[in-house]
Amino acid sequence: MEWVLSLLAVGCLFFAAQVVIDYYRYKRAIEPRLDRADELREELQGKIEHANEQLEQTQSTLEPAREEVAQLEREYSELQDQVRLETDQQRPTRPNTKLER
């Protein structure tokens, strides 16, 4: 019976050794892919930061243009109002007459 226990103990040790060996093989195989994924992540992060900087620059140059457009729209509206007033003042007024039948 002792030989069965010793055989089981040897089998368990062999199995544990296989698990450890498989782990290191997998780790060696997967590490380069993980490193490449980390490099790509850092590269993409840099591109995102660069794009955000460009976006901020574009928005900062766009804000004065928006203000200018708003100012021009206000001026246009004021001019339209003035034109309406002038045309209303220059039109001859009709007397308030009722149509007779």
N, CA, C and O atoms as a GROMACS GRO file, in nm:
protein
  404
    1MET      N    1   0.080  -0.117   0.000
    1MET     CA    2   0.000   0.000   0.000
    1MET      C    3   0.086   0.126   0.000
    1MET      O    4   0.047   0.229  -0.054
    2GLU      N    5   0.202   0.116   0.059
    2GLU     CA    6   0.292   0.231   0.061
    2GLU      C    7   0.338   0.266  -0.080
    2GLU      O    8   0.355   0.384  -0.112
    3TRP      N    9   0.358   0.165  -0.162
    3TRP     CA   10   0.402   0.192  -0.298
    3TRP      C   11   0.295   0.269  -0.377
    3TRP      O   12   0.330   0.344  -0.467
    4VAL      N   13   0.167   0.251  -0.345
    4VAL     CA   14   0.058   0.324  -0.412
    4VAL      C   15   0.064   0.471  -0.372
    4VAL      O   16   0.050   0.559  -0.457
    5LEU      N   17   0.084   0.497  -0.244
    5LEU     CA   18   0.094   0.635  -0.196
    5LEU      C   19   0.216   0.705  -0.255
    5LEU      O   20   0.208   0.820  -0.297
    6SER      N   21   0.328   0.634  -0.258
    6SER     CA   22   0.449   0.694  -0.315
    6SER      C   23   0.430   0.717  -0.465
    6SER      O   24   0.479   0.817  -0.518
    7LEU      N   25   0.361   0.627  -0.534
    7LEU     CA   26   0.334   0.644  -0.676
    7LEU      C   27   0.241   0.765  -0.697
    7LEU      O   28   0.261   0.843  -0.790
    8LEU      N   29   0.142   0.780  -0.612
    8LEU     CA   30   0.054   0.898  -0.621
    8LEU      C   31   0.131   1.026  -0.592
    8LEU      O   32   0.110   1.127  -0.659
    9ALA      N   33   0.219   1.023  -0.495
    9ALA     CA   34   0.298   1.142  -0.462
    9ALA      C   35   0.388   1.180  -0.579
    9ALA      O   36   0.398   1.298  -0.614
   10VAL      N   37   0.454   1.080  -0.641
   10VAL     CA   38   0.540   1.106  -0.757
   10VAL      C   39   0.454   1.162  -0.872
   10VAL      O   40   0.495   1.256  -0.941
   11GLY      N   41   0.337   1.104  -0.893
   11GLY     CA   42   0.247   1.152  -0.999
   11GLY      C   43   0.204   1.296  -0.976
   11GLY      O   44   0.198   1.376  -1.069
   12CYS      N   45   0.173   1.327  -0.849
   12CYS     CA   46   0.134   1.465  -0.816
   12CYS      C   47   0.250   1.562  -0.839
   12CYS      O   48   0.229   1.672  -0.891
   13LEU      N   49   0.370   1.523  -0.801
   13LEU     CA   50   0.487   1.608  -0.825
   13LEU      C   51   0.510   1.627  -0.975
   13LEU      O   52   0.540   1.737  -1.020
   14PHE      N   53   0.496   1.518  -1.052
   14PHE     CA   54   0.513   1.526  -1.196
   14PHE      C   55   0.408   1.620  -1.256
   14PHE      O   56   0.439   1.702  -1.342
   15PHE      N   57   0.283   1.608  -1.211
   15PHE     CA   58   0.176   1.694  -1.260
   15PHE      C   59   0.203   1.840  -1.225
   15PHE      O   60   0.187   1.928  -1.310
   16ALA      N   61   0.245   1.867  -1.101
   16ALA     CA   62   0.277   2.003  -1.059
   16ALA      C   63   0.390   2.061  -1.142
   16ALA      O   64   0.387   2.178  -1.180
   17ALA      N   65   0.491   1.978  -1.172
   17ALA     CA   66   0.603   2.023  -1.254
   17ALA      C   67   0.554   2.056  -1.394
   17ALA      O   68   0.597   2.156  -1.452
   18GLN      N   69   0.465   1.976  -1.452
   18GLN     CA   70   0.410   2.002  -1.584
   18GLN      C   71   0.331   2.134  -1.586
   18GLN      O   72   0.338   2.210  -1.683
   19VAL      N   73   0.256   2.158  -1.480
   19VAL     CA   74   0.180   2.284  -1.473
   19VAL      C   75   0.275   2.403  -1.473
   19VAL      O   76   0.252   2.501  -1.544
   20VAL      N   77   0.381   2.395  -1.393
   20VAL     CA   78   0.477   2.505  -1.386
   20VAL      C   79   0.547   2.523  -1.521
   20VAL      O   80   0.564   2.635  -1.567
   21ILE      N   81   0.586   2.415  -1.583
   21ILE     CA   82   0.654   2.422  -1.714
   21ILE      C   83   0.560   2.481  -1.819
   21ILE      O   84   0.602   2.565  -1.900
   22ASP      N   85   0.434   2.439  -1.820
   22ASP     CA   86   0.337   2.494  -1.915
   22ASP      C   87   0.315   2.643  -1.892
   22ASP      O   88   0.299   2.720  -1.987
   23TYR      N   89   0.314   2.682  -1.766
   23TYR     CA   90   0.296   2.824  -1.735
   23TYR      C   91   0.410   2.906  -1.793
   23TYR      O   92   0.386   3.009  -1.855
   24TYR      N   93   0.533   2.862  -1.773
   24TYR     CA   94   0.647   2.937  -1.825
   24TYR      C   95   0.651   2.938  -1.977
   24TYR      O   96   0.691   3.038  -2.037
   25ARG      N   97   0.611   2.829  -2.041
   25ARG     CA   98   0.604   2.825  -2.187
   25ARG      C   99   0.500   2.926  -2.238
   25ARG      O  100   0.524   3.000  -2.332
   26TYR      N  101   0.384   2.925  -2.173
   26TYR     CA  102   0.278   3.018  -2.213
   26TYR      C  103   0.322   3.162  -2.191
   26TYR      O  104   0.297   3.250  -2.273
   27LYS      N  105   0.389   3.185  -2.076
   27LYS     CA  106   0.435   3.320  -2.045
   27LYS      C  107   0.534   3.368  -2.149
   27LYS      O  108   0.527   3.484  -2.191
   28ARG      N  109   0.628   3.283  -2.191
   28ARG     CA  110   0.726   3.320  -2.294
   28ARG      C  111   0.657   3.346  -2.428
   28ARG      O  112   0.698   3.434  -2.504
   29ALA      N  113   0.553   3.269  -2.456
   29ALA     CA  114   0.484   3.286  -2.584
   29ALA      C  115   0.397   3.412  -2.586
   29ALA      O  116   0.384   3.478  -2.689
   30ILE      N  117   0.338   3.444  -2.474
   30ILE     CA  118   0.243   3.556  -2.470
   30ILE      C  119   0.310   3.690  -2.440
   30ILE      O  120   0.256   3.794  -2.476
   31GLU      N  121   0.426   3.690  -2.375
   31GLU     CA  122   0.492   3.814  -2.337
   31GLU      C  123   0.520   3.907  -2.455
   31GLU      O  124   0.493   4.027  -2.445
   32PRO      N  125   0.572   3.857  -2.568
   32PRO     CA  126   0.596   3.949  -2.681
   32PRO      C  127   0.466   4.014  -2.731
   32PRO      O  128   0.466   4.131  -2.768
   33ARG      N  129   0.358   3.939  -2.732
   33ARG     CA  130   0.231   3.997  -2.776
   33ARG      C  131   0.182   4.101  -2.677
   33ARG      O  132   0.128   4.204  -2.716
   34LEU      N  133   0.201   4.075  -2.548
   34LEU     CA  134   0.162   4.173  -2.447
   34LEU      C  135   0.246   4.300  -2.458
   34LEU      O  136   0.195   4.412  -2.446
   35ASP      N  137   0.376   4.282  -2.482
   35ASP     CA  138   0.464   4.398  -2.498
   35ASP      C  139   0.422   4.480  -2.620
   35ASP      O  140   0.418   4.603  -2.614
   36ARG      N  141   0.391   4.412  -2.728
   36ARG     CA  142   0.347   4.482  -2.850
   36ARG      C  143   0.215   4.555  -2.825
   36ARG      O  144   0.196   4.668  -2.871
   37ALA      N  145   0.125   4.492  -2.752
   37ALA     CA  146  -0.003   4.556  -2.720
   37ALA      C  147   0.020   4.681  -2.634
   37ALA      O  148  -0.048   4.782  -2.652
   38ASP      N  149   0.113   4.674  -2.540
   38ASP     CA  150   0.145   4.790  -2.458
   38ASP      C  151   0.203   4.903  -2.542
   38ASP      O  152   0.169   5.020  -2.524
   39GLU      N  153   0.292   4.867  -2.636
   39GLU     CA  154   0.350   4.968  -2.725
   39GLU      C  155   0.242   5.034  -2.810
   39GLU      O  156   0.242   5.156  -2.828
   40LEU      N  157   0.151   4.953  -2.863
   40LEU     CA  158   0.042   5.009  -2.944
   40LEU      C  159  -0.048   5.098  -2.861
   40LEU      O  160  -0.094   5.202  -2.908
   41ARG      N  161  -0.074   5.056  -2.738
   41ARG     CA  162  -0.158   5.137  -2.649
   41ARG      C  163  -0.093   5.273  -2.623
   41ARG      O  164  -0.160   5.376  -2.628
   42GLU      N  165   0.038   5.273  -2.596
   42GLU     CA  166   0.109   5.399  -2.572
   42GLU      C  167   0.110   5.485  -2.698
   42GLU      O  168   0.095   5.607  -2.690
   43GLU      N  169   0.129   5.421  -2.814
   43GLU     CA  170   0.128   5.495  -2.940
   43GLU      C  171  -0.009   5.559  -2.965
   43GLU      O  172  -0.018   5.675  -3.005
   44LEU      N  173  -0.114   5.481  -2.941
   44LEU     CA  174  -0.249   5.535  -2.960
   44LEU      C  175  -0.279   5.645  -2.859
   44LEU      O  176  -0.346   5.742  -2.893
   45GLN      N  177  -0.231   5.630  -2.739
   45GLN     CA  178  -0.251   5.733  -2.638
   45GLN      C  179  -0.184   5.863  -2.683
   45GLN      O  180  -0.240   5.971  -2.667
   46GLY      N  181  -0.064   5.852  -2.740
   46GLY     CA  182   0.004   5.970  -2.793
   46GLY      C  183  -0.074   6.034  -2.907
   46GLY      O  184  -0.084   6.157  -2.914
   47LYS      N  185  -0.129   5.952  -2.995
   47LYS     CA  186  -0.209   6.006  -3.105
   47LYS      C  187  -0.334   6.076  -3.053
   47LYS      O  188  -0.373   6.181  -3.104
   48ILE      N  189  -0.396   6.018  -2.951
   48ILE     CA  190  -0.516   6.079  -2.892
   48ILE      C  191  -0.481   6.214  -2.829
   48ILE      O  192  -0.555   6.311  -2.846
   49GLU      N  193  -0.369   6.220  -2.758
   49GLU     CA  194  -0.328   6.346  -2.696
   49GLU      C  195  -0.298   6.451  -2.803
   49GLU      O  196  -0.335   6.567  -2.788
   50HIS      N  197  -0.231   6.409  -2.911
   50HIS     CA  198  -0.201   6.501  -3.021
   50HIS      C  199  -0.330   6.552  -3.084
   50HIS      O  200  -0.342   6.671  -3.114
   51ALA      N  201  -0.426   6.463  -3.106
   51ALA     CA  202  -0.554   6.502  -3.165
   51ALA      C  203  -0.629   6.598  -3.071
   51ALA      O  204  -0.692   6.693  -3.118
   52ASN      N  205  -0.623   6.573  -2.941
   52ASN     CA  206  -0.688   6.663  -2.846
   52ASN      C  207  -0.624   6.801  -2.847
   52ASN      O  208  -0.694   6.902  -2.837
   53GLU      N  209  -0.490   6.807  -2.859
   53GLU     CA  210  -0.421   6.935  -2.867
   53GLU      C  211  -0.464   7.011  -2.992
   53GLU      O  212  -0.489   7.131  -2.987
   54GLN      N  213  -0.472   6.940  -3.105
   54GLN     CA  214  -0.515   7.005  -3.229
   54GLN      C  215  -0.660   7.053  -3.216
   54GLN      O  216  -0.695   7.161  -3.266
   55LEU      N  217  -0.743   6.975  -3.150
   55LEU     CA  218  -0.882   7.014  -3.130
   55LEU      C  219  -0.891   7.141  -3.047
   55LEU      O  220  -0.969   7.231  -3.078
   56GLU      N  221  -0.812   7.148  -2.941
   56GLU     CA  222  -0.813   7.267  -2.857
   56GLU      C  223  -0.766   7.390  -2.935
   56GLU      O  224  -0.822   7.498  -2.921
   57GLN      N  225  -0.662   7.372  -3.017
   57GLN     CA  226  -0.613   7.483  -3.099
   57GLN      C  227  -0.721   7.528  -3.197
   57GLN      O  228  -0.743   7.648  -3.215
   58THR      N  229  -0.787   7.433  -3.259
   58THR     CA  230  -0.891   7.466  -3.355
   58THR      C  231  -1.007   7.537  -3.286
   58THR      O  232  -1.060   7.635  -3.338
   59GLN      N  233  -1.046   7.489  -3.170
   59GLN     CA  234  -1.154   7.553  -3.097
   59GLN      C  235  -1.116   7.694  -3.052
   59GLN      O  236  -1.200   7.784  -3.053
   60SER      N  237  -0.990   7.712  -3.013
   60SER     CA  238  -0.948   7.846  -2.969
   60SER      C  239  -0.947   7.944  -3.087
   60SER      O  240  -0.976   8.062  -3.067
   61THR      N  241  -0.915   7.898  -3.207
   61THR     CA  242  -0.920   7.987  -3.323
   61THR      C  243  -1.062   8.002  -3.374
   61THR      O  244  -1.094   8.101  -3.441
   62LEU      N  245  -1.148   7.907  -3.345
   62LEU     CA  246  -1.286   7.911  -3.392
   62LEU      C  247  -1.371   8.006  -3.307
   62LEU      O  248  -1.466   8.065  -3.358
   63GLU      N  249  -1.340   8.021  -3.181
   63GLU     CA  250  -1.420   8.104  -3.091
   63GLU      C  251  -1.427   8.249  -3.137
   63GLU      O  252  -1.536   8.305  -3.140
   64PRO      N  253  -1.315   8.314  -3.174
   64PRO     CA  254  -1.327   8.452  -3.225
   64PRO      C  255  -1.412   8.460  -3.352
   64PRO      O  256  -1.486   8.556  -3.372
   65ALA      N  257  -1.401   8.359  -3.436
   65ALA     CA  258  -1.482   8.358  -3.559
   65ALA      C  259  -1.630   8.346  -3.524
   65ALA      O  260  -1.713   8.411  -3.588
   66ARG      N  261  -1.664   8.266  -3.427
   66ARG     CA  262  -1.803   8.253  -3.385
   66ARG      C  263  -1.856   8.386  -3.330
   66ARG      O  264  -1.968   8.427  -3.360
   67GLU      N  265  -1.772   8.452  -3.251
   67GLU     CA  266  -1.813   8.582  -3.197
   67GLU      C  267  -1.834   8.682  -3.309
   67GLU      O  268  -1.929   8.760  -3.306
   68GLU      N  269  -1.746   8.680  -3.408
   68GLU     CA  270  -1.759   8.770  -3.522
   68GLU      C  271  -1.886   8.742  -3.601
   68GLU      O  272  -1.956   8.835  -3.642
   69VAL      N  273  -1.917   8.614  -3.621
   69VAL     CA  274  -2.039   8.577  -3.692
   69VAL      C  275  -2.162   8.624  -3.614
   69VAL      O  276  -2.256   8.677  -3.673
   70ALA      N  277  -2.161   8.605  -3.484
   70ALA     CA  278  -2.273   8.650  -3.401
   70ALA      C  279  -2.290   8.801  -3.410
   70ALA      O  280  -2.402   8.851  -3.421
   71GLN      N  281  -2.178   8.874  -3.407
   71GLN     CA  282  -2.184   9.019  -3.419
   71GLN      C  283  -2.240   9.060  -3.555
   71GLN      O  284  -2.323   9.150  -3.563
   72LEU      N  285  -2.194   8.995  -3.660
   72LEU     CA  286  -2.244   9.027  -3.794
   72LEU      C  287  -2.392   8.994  -3.808
   72LEU      O  288  -2.466   9.067  -3.874
   73GLU      N  289  -2.437   8.885  -3.746
   73GLU     CA  290  -2.578   8.851  -3.750
   73GLU      C  291  -2.661   8.957  -3.678
   73GLU      O  292  -2.770   8.994  -3.724
   74ARG      N  293  -2.611   9.007  -3.565
   74ARG     CA  294  -2.681   9.114  -3.494
   74ARG      C  295  -2.689   9.240  -3.580
   74ARG      O  296  -2.794   9.304  -3.588
   75GLU      N  297  -2.577   9.276  -3.643
   75GLU     CA  298  -2.576   9.393  -3.729
   75GLU      C  299  -2.673   9.376  -3.846
   75GLU      O  300  -2.744   9.469  -3.883
   76TYR      N  301  -2.675   9.256  -3.903
   76TYR     CA  302  -2.766   9.228  -4.014
   76TYR      C  303  -2.911   9.243  -3.971
   76TYR      O  304  -2.993   9.300  -4.043
   77SER      N  305  -2.942   9.191  -3.854
   77SER     CA  306  -3.077   9.202  -3.801
   77SER      C  307  -3.114   9.348  -3.777
   77SER      O  308  -3.226   9.390  -3.808
   78GLU      N  309  -3.021   9.426  -3.722
   78GLU     CA  310  -3.047   9.568  -3.699
   78GLU      C  311  -3.069   9.641  -3.830
   78GLU      O  312  -3.157   9.726  -3.841
   79LEU      N  313  -2.988   9.608  -3.931
   79LEU     CA  314  -3.004   9.672  -4.061
   79LEU      C  315  -3.139   9.636  -4.123
   79LEU      O  316  -3.204   9.721  -4.184
   80GLN      N  317  -3.180   9.512  -4.109
   80GLN     CA  318  -3.311   9.472  -4.162
   80GLN      C  319  -3.422   9.551  -4.093
   80GLN      O  320  -3.517   9.596  -4.158
   81ASP      N  321  -3.411   9.567  -3.963
   81ASP     CA  322  -3.510   9.645  -3.889
   81ASP      C  323  -3.513   9.790  -3.938
   81ASP      O  324  -3.620   9.848  -3.954
   82GLN      N  325  -3.395   9.847  -3.961
   82GLN     CA  326  -3.389   9.984  -4.011
   82GLN      C  327  -3.450   9.995  -4.150
   82GLN      O  328  -3.521  10.091  -4.179
   83VAL      N  329  -3.424   9.898  -4.234
   83VAL     CA  330  -3.480   9.898  -4.369
   83VAL      C  331  -3.632   9.891  -4.361
   83VAL      O  332  -3.701   9.963  -4.434
   84ARG      N  333  -3.685   9.806  -4.276
   84ARG     CA  334  -3.830   9.796  -4.259
   84ARG      C  335  -3.890   9.930  -4.213
   84ARG      O  336  -3.992   9.974  -4.264
   85LEU      N  337  -3.822   9.991  -4.116
   85LEU     CA  338  -3.872  10.120  -4.067
   85LEU      C  339  -3.872  10.225  -4.178
   85LEU      O  340  -3.968  10.300  -4.193
   86GLU      N  341  -3.764  10.229  -4.254
   86GLU     CA  342  -3.754  10.327  -4.362
   86GLU      C  343  -3.859  10.302  -4.469
   86GLU      O  344  -3.923  10.396  -4.516
   87THR      N  345  -3.878  10.176  -4.506
   87THR     CA  346  -3.978  10.147  -4.609
   87THR      C  347  -4.118  10.175  -4.558
   87THR      O  348  -4.204  10.220  -4.634
   88ASP      N  349  -4.143  10.149  -4.430
   88ASP     CA  350  -4.274  10.179  -4.374
   88ASP      C  351  -4.299  10.330  -4.370
   88ASP      O  352  -4.412  10.375  -4.392
   89GLN      N  353  -4.196  10.408  -4.344
   89GLN     CA  354  -4.210  10.553  -4.338
   89GLN      C  355  -4.229  10.613  -4.477
   89GLN      O  356  -4.298  10.714  -4.491
   90GLN      N  357  -4.170  10.554  -4.578
   90GLN     CA  358  -4.178  10.610  -4.712
   90GLN      C  359  -4.303  10.567  -4.786
   90GLN      O  360  -4.337  10.631  -4.886
   91ARG      N  361  -4.371  10.466  -4.747
   91ARG     CA  362  -4.494  10.423  -4.813
   91ARG      C  363  -4.604  10.525  -4.786
   91ARG      O  364  -4.620  10.575  -4.674
   92PRO      N  365  -4.678  10.554  -4.888
   92PRO     CA  366  -4.790  10.646  -4.863
   92PRO      C  367  -4.896  10.576  -4.780
   92PRO      O  368  -4.927  10.458  -4.800
   93THR      N  369  -4.949  10.648  -4.690
   93THR     CA  370  -5.054  10.590  -4.606
   93THR      C  371  -5.187  10.608  -4.674
   93THR      O  372  -5.214  10.714  -4.730
   94ARG      N  373  -5.267  10.511  -4.671
   94ARG     CA  374  -5.399  10.515  -4.732
   94ARG      C  375  -5.500  10.561  -4.625
   94ARG      O  376  -5.493  10.521  -4.509
   95PRO      N  377  -5.589  10.641  -4.667
   95PRO     CA  378  -5.691  10.679  -4.568
   95PRO      C  379  -5.778  10.559  -4.537
   95PRO      O  380  -5.797  10.470  -4.620
   96ASN      N  381  -5.828  10.559  -4.422
   96ASN     CA  382  -5.912  10.450  -4.376
   96ASN      C  383  -6.050  10.467  -4.435
   96ASN      O  384  -6.136  10.537  -4.380
   97THR      N  385  -6.071  10.400  -4.549
   97THR     CA  386  -6.200  10.410  -4.616
   97THR      C  387  -6.268  10.278  -4.616
   97THR      O  388  -6.205  10.173  -4.623
   98LYS      N  389  -6.399  10.285  -4.609
   98LYS     CA  390  -6.478  10.164  -4.613
   98LYS      C  391  -6.531  10.148  -4.754
   98LYS      O  392  -6.564  10.246  -4.821
   99LEU      N  393  -6.538  10.028  -4.796
   99LEU     CA  394  -6.592  10.000  -4.927
   99LEU      C  395  -6.743  10.006  -4.921
   99LEU      O  396  -6.805   9.946  -4.834
  100GLU      N  397  -6.801  10.080  -5.013
  100GLU     CA  398  -6.946  10.090  -5.016
  100GLU      C  399  -7.001  10.002  -5.124
  100GLU      O  400  -6.941   9.988  -5.231
  101ARG      N  401  -7.110   9.945  -5.096
  101ARG     CA  402  -7.172   9.856  -5.196
  101ARG      C  403  -7.291   9.919  -5.257
  101ARG      O  404  -7.356   9.859  -5.343
   0.00000   0.00000   0.00000
